[in-house]
Amino acid sequence: MKPLKVGIIGYGRAGKTAVHEILKDTELELMWIARRQWEATPDVTSRKTRLRTLHLEGEDIAVFETSELRDRVLMRQHRVDLLIDLAGSEAVRSYAHLADYGTHFVSAVSHYEPEDLALLKSAALKTAVLHSPNITLGINLLLVVARMLRKLIPHADVQIIEEHFATKEGRSGTAERLASSLGLELDSSILSIRAGGIIGKHELIFGLPNQTIRLIHESINRAAFARGAILAGKWMRDSEPDFYTMEKLVMQRVRKGFLAEIEEEVA
């Protein structure tokens, strides 16, 4: 099977981690990186042509400014199978047309303006599109298992504890999604803790009269987000045009594979 050709949008902490992970992965081939603007540095080679390159881990990778992705001729010359968006809401305005070429989109953008989200969803009529603000495999497994527990023990008292770094403002979006998916009131079911440099920890407590069930997910480093986006792209390789979430992909794989195996083992 040929490696998936990948383009990355965003070259901050998450983007750099994703690039590093992709360059190590033999199933993927990094074709280009895009960001809002490239500064002149010794690592970025600029030529009289529009093509710039960034020297990374022994390879020269093409780099574009996000606005250049609007150029259909340029993008036909640098077509990719998979685009991973780790930038911001407005980036989709530059790349939405790549759906015409069958490029799959994976977005881990934390917040979209309504018009940008509508544009992303419209691309799903032509290609496979996935959007999950928290795209880590672990948190989405936790979401699936938590839903199962809620169905099995609807009478349990459920509380959510979320922990993040000291400077994070507001309540965790992932905690709010967990609460909403379980039918909980946001204000009364979520306890937020801010301390030090905690990347992200979520704990669900299912309280029963004589026992307690705890589900915990903790991101140890930011590579978890990059690996989640990469895994989503691989899982979507043969997917039909539609709008997906990481939770939906995890649930599909659980339903198609693991549940049948577990039933046989239990029997």
Rosetta blueprint (number, residue, H / E / L):
1 M L
2 K L
3 P L
4 L E
5 K E
6 V E
7 G E
8 I E
9 I E
10 G L
11 Y L
12 G L
13 R H
14 A H
15 G H
16 K H
17 T H
18 A H
19 V H
20 H H
21 E H
22 I H
23 L H
24 K H
25 D L
26 T L
27 E L
28 L E
29 E E
30 L E
31 M E
32 W E
33 I E
34 A E
35 R E
36 R L
37 Q L
38 W L
39 E L
40 A L
41 T L
42 P L
43 D L
44 V E
45 T E
46 S E
47 R L
48 K L
49 T L
50 R L
51 L L
52 R E
53 T E
54 L E
55 H E
56 L E
57 E L
58 G L
59 E E
60 D E
61 I E
62 A E
63 V E
64 F E
65 E E
66 T H
67 S H
68 E H
69 L H
70 R H
71 D L
72 R H
73 V H
74 L H
75 M H
76 R H
77 Q H
78 H L
79 R L
80 V L
81 D L
82 L E
83 L E
84 I E
85 D E
86 L L
87 A L
88 G L
89 S H
90 E H
91 A H
92 V H
93 R H
94 S H
95 Y H
96 A H
97 H H
98 L H
99 A H
100 D H
101 Y H
102 G L
103 T L
104 H E
105 F E
106 V E
107 S E
108 A L
109 V L
110 S L
111 H L
112 Y L
113 E L
114 P H
115 E H
116 D H
117 L H
118 A H
119 L H
120 L H
121 K H
122 S H
123 A H
124 A L
125 L L
126 K L
127 T L
128 A E
129 V E
130 L E
131 H E
132 S L
133 P L
134 N L
135 I L
136 T L
137 L H
138 G H
139 I H
140 N H
141 L H
142 L H
143 L H
144 V H
145 V H
146 A H
147 R H
148 M H
149 L H
150 R H
151 K H
152 L H
153 I L
154 P L
155 H L
156 A L
157 D E
158 V E
159 Q E
160 I E
161 I E
162 E E
163 E E
164 H E
165 F L
166 A L
167 T L
168 K L
169 E L
170 G L
171 R L
172 S L
173 G H
174 T H
175 A H
176 E H
177 R H
178 L H
179 A H
180 S H
181 S H
182 L L
183 G L
184 L L
185 E L
186 L H
187 D H
188 S H
189 S H
190 I E
191 L E
192 S E
193 I E
194 R E
195 A L
196 G L
197 G L
198 I L
199 I L
200 G E
201 K E
202 H E
203 E E
204 L E
205 I E
206 F E
207 G E
208 L E
209 P L
210 N L
211 Q E
212 T E
213 I E
214 R E
215 L E
216 I E
217 H E
218 E E
219 S E
220 I L
221 N L
222 R L
223 A H
224 A H
225 F H
226 A H
227 R H
228 G H
229 A H
230 I H
231 L H
232 A H
233 G H
234 K H
235 W H
236 M L
237 R L
238 D L
239 S L
240 E L
241 P L
242 D E
243 F E
244 Y E
245 T L
246 M H
247 E H
248 K H
249 L H
250 V H
251 M H
252 Q H
253 R H
254 V H
255 R H
256 K H
257 G H
258 F H
259 L H
260 A H
261 E H
262 I H
263 E H
264 E H
265 E H
266 V H
267 A L
